[in-house]
C-alpha cells in the first residue's frame, strides 16, 4: 500500500509477484484499494500499471467514494478519469452515489479543462446535466460551465443542446442567473443566459431567509446581483 502512495513501481510489482499484496486489497481504516491510494497521491504510473494488471476501478472505499477527490490541480486528473471509465468505472456513481457531473473540478490555480470534461461526460452518455447538489464539495455540470475561465458560454450552449435546462430553479431557490452573478468569470455569460430565457425570478432560501431576484446587470465585465428580502415590498 505504501508503495502505491509513494510511486515506487518496482516495489508494487514485487509485492504482486510474491503475493504479499493484492490488486484489490483494502486498508483497514478507510477501505481504500491500492488504485484509490495511487490516485489520491497523484501517482499516474502506478494507476496505469494497476489498471493494466486488472485492478477493479468500480471498487469504492468505505464511504463509497470511487474517485477519491481527483485534484484538478494535478495535470493528469482528466486522463486518469478517462482511464478509470474506460476500464469500467461508472460515471453515474462517482461518490456517495452521486453522478460524475456533480464533481467540483474548479481550481483557481489549475488549467481550465471544463469544456473537455463536459465533452467527456457527453461522450459517455451522461444524462445527469441538471443534477445539482449546491454545496462546495458537489456542484453540477451547469455550474462547471458557468465557472469556466474561458469557454463558459460555449459550455452552456453545449449543455443546452444536450438537454440541460437553463431555466432550472435549484433546490435552494437560485436560478442560473443567480449562479452566473456569483460565479461567472468570463464576460457574456449573463447576456447569453438572458437570451436563452433563463429564469429571472424565484424565491430563494439562501442563508435561511427568503429573497427574491430583482435586478441583474453587467457592467465592465462585472456581474452585479441585487436581492431584496421578501418582507420588503417589491417594486
C-alpha positions in Angstrom: 0.0 0.0 0.0 2.8 2.4 0.9 4.5 1.8 -2.5 1.3 2.9 -4.2 1.3 6.2 -2.3 5.0 6.9 -2.9 5.0 5.9 -6.6 7.5 3.0 -6.1 6.6 1.0 -9.2 9.3 -1.7 -8.7 8.1 -2.4 -5.1 4.5 -2.6 -6.3 5.5 -5.2 -9.0 7.4 -7.1 -6.4 4.5 -7.1 -3.9 2.2 -8.5 -6.6 4.8 -11.1 -7.8 5.4 -12.6 -4.3 1.7 -12.2 -3.4 2.4 -10.0 -0.3 -0.2 -7.7 -1.6 -3.2 -8.0 -3.9 -4.6 -5.7 -6.6 -7.9 -5.2 -4.7 -6.7 -5.3 -1.1 -8.2 -2.7 1.2 -6.7 -0.6 4.0 -8.2 -1.4 7.4 -9.1 2.1 8.4 -10.7 3.5 5.2 -11.2 0.6 2.9 -9.0 2.3 0.1 -7.6 0.0 -2.5 -4.1 0.3 -4.0 -5.7 2.0 -7.0 -7.5 4.6 -4.9 -4.3 5.3 -2.9 -2.3 5.9 -6.1 -5.0 8.2 -7.5 -5.1 10.1 -4.2 -1.3 10.7 -4.2 -1.2 11.6 -8.0 0.9 8.5 -9.0 0.0 8.2 -12.7 2.4 5.4 -13.5 1.0 3.3 -10.6 -2.5 4.0 -11.7 -1.8 2.8 -15.2 0.0 -0.3 -14.1 -2.7 -1.3 -11.6 -5.4 -0.9 -14.2 -3.4 -2.8 -16.8 -3.0 -5.6 -14.2 -6.7 -5.8 -13.6 -7.4 -3.6 -10.6 -11.1 -3.1 -10.2 -12.0 0.6 -10.9 -15.5 0.1 -9.6 -14.5 -0.5 -6.0 -15.0 2.5 -3.8 -13.7 3.0 -0.3 -15.8 2.6 2.9 -17.5 5.9 2.2 -18.4 4.7 -1.3 -16.1 7.3 -2.9 -14.9 5.9 -6.3 -12.9 8.9 -7.4 -11.0 10.0 -4.3 -11.0 13.8 -4.8 -9.1 13.7 -8.0 -7.3 17.1 -7.7 -7.9 19.2 -10.8 -4.6 21.0 -9.9 -3.0 17.6 -10.9 -2.1 17.9 -14.6 -3.2 14.3 -15.3 -6.6 14.2 -13.4 -8.7 14.1 -16.6 -6.5 11.5 -18.2 -6.9 9.3 -15.1 -10.7 9.9 -15.1 -10.9 8.7 -18.7 -8.7 5.6 -17.9 -11.0 4.7 -15.0 -14.1 4.9 -17.1 -12.5 3.1 -20.0 -11.8 0.2 -17.5 -15.3 0.1 -16.3 -15.8 2.8 -13.6 -19.3 4.3 -13.6 -19.9 8.0 -14.3 -23.3 7.7 -12.5 -21.9 6.6 -9.1 -18.8 8.6 -8.5 -19.0 9.4 -4.8 -21.8 8.9 -2.3 -23.9 7.6 -5.2 -23.7 11.0 -6.9 -23.0 11.2 -10.7 -19.7 12.4 -12.0 -21.4 15.5 -13.4 -21.6 16.9 -9.8 -17.8 16.6 -9.5 -16.3 20.0 -8.5 -13.4 20.4 -10.9 -12.7 24.1 -10.4 -9.4 25.3 -9.0 -8.1 28.9 -9.2 -4.5 27.8 -10.0 -5.3 25.0 -12.4 -5.6 24.9 -16.2 -9.2 25.1 -17.3 -10.4 21.8 -18.6 -14.1 22.4 -18.1 -15.1 22.0 -21.7 -13.1 18.8 -22.2 -14.6 17.4 -19.1 -18.2 18.2 -20.3 -17.5 16.7 -23.7 -16.2 13.6 -22.0 -19.4 13.3 -19.9 -21.4 13.7 -23.1 -19.4 11.1 -25.0 -20.1 8.7 -22.1 -23.8 9.2 -22.4 -24.2 11.3 -19.3 -27.8 12.2 -18.7 -27.3 14.0 -15.3 -26.5 17.5 -16.5 -29.4 19.0 -14.4 -28.5 17.2 -11.2 -27.2 19.6 -8.6 -26.0 19.4 -5.0 -25.4 23.0 -4.2 -22.5 22.7 -1.8 -18.8 23.3 -2.0 -17.9 19.7 -2.5 -20.5 18.9 -5.1 -21.9 21.0 -7.9 -23.4 20.3 -11.3 -22.4 20.3 -14.9 -24.2 23.7 -15.3 -22.1 25.2 -12.5 -19.0 23.7 -14.1 -19.7 25.5 -17.3 -20.6 28.8 -15.7 -17.3 28.9 -13.7 -15.1 28.2 -16.7 -12.4 30.8 -17.1 -12.6 30.5 -20.9 -15.4 28.9 -22.9 -18.2 29.4 -20.3 -20.8 30.5 -22.9 -19.7 27.7 -25.3 -20.0 25.2 -22.4 -23.5 26.4 -21.5 -24.6 26.2 -25.2 -23.3 22.7 -25.4 -25.2 21.6 -22.3 -28.4 23.2 -23.6 -28.0 21.3 -26.9 -27.6 18.1 -24.9 -30.8 18.6 -22.9 -29.7 20.7 -19.9 -32.4 23.1 -18.7 -31.1 26.7 -18.5 -34.3 27.8 -16.9 -33.9 25.4 -14.0 -34.5 26.6 -10.4 -32.3 24.8 -7.9 -33.4 23.4 -4.6 -32.3 26.5 -2.7 -34.3 28.8 -5.0 -31.4 30.0 -7.1 -31.6 30.3 -10.8 -28.9 30.1 -13.4 -28.7 33.9 -13.4 -28.1 33.8 -9.6 -25.3 31.4 -10.2 -23.8 33.5 -13.0 -23.8 36.6 -10.8 -22.0 34.7 -8.1 -19.6 32.5 -10.0 -19.1 33.6 -13.7 -15.6 34.8 -14.7 -16.0 35.1 -18.4 -17.8 38.1 -19.8 -21.1 37.5 -21.7 -22.4 34.7 -19.5 -25.4 36.7 -18.2 -26.2 38.0 -21.6 -26.2 34.5 -23.0 -28.4 33.2 -20.3 -30.8 36.0 -20.7 -31.0 35.3 -24.4 -31.8 31.7 -23.7 -34.8 32.6 -21.4 -33.1 31.7 -18.1 -35.4 32.2 -15.2 -35.2 35.8 -13.8 -37.4 35.5 -10.7 -37.6 32.9 -7.9 -37.9 32.7 -4.2 -34.5 31.9 -2.7 -33.7 30.1 0.6 -30.2 31.4 0.9 -29.0 31.6 4.5 -32.3 30.5 5.7 -34.1 33.7 4.6 -36.4 34.4 1.7 -35.0 36.5 -1.1 -36.3 37.4 -4.5 -34.2 38.1 -7.6 -34.7 41.7 -8.6 -32.1 43.2 -10.9 -29.2 41.7 -12.8 -26.8 43.9 -14.8 -23.4 43.5 -16.4 -21.0 46.5 -16.4 -17.3 46.4 -17.4 -17.4 42.6 -17.4 -18.5 42.6 -13.7 -21.9 40.9 -12.9 -23.9 42.6 -10.1 -26.9 41.0 -8.4 -29.3 42.8 -6.1 -31.6 40.8 -3.8 -34.5 42.1 -1.7 -36.0 40.4 1.3 -39.5 39.1 0.8 -40.6 41.2 3.8 -40.0 44.3 1.8 -42.5 45.4 -0.8 -41.2 44.7 -4.3 -41.5 47.4 -7.0 
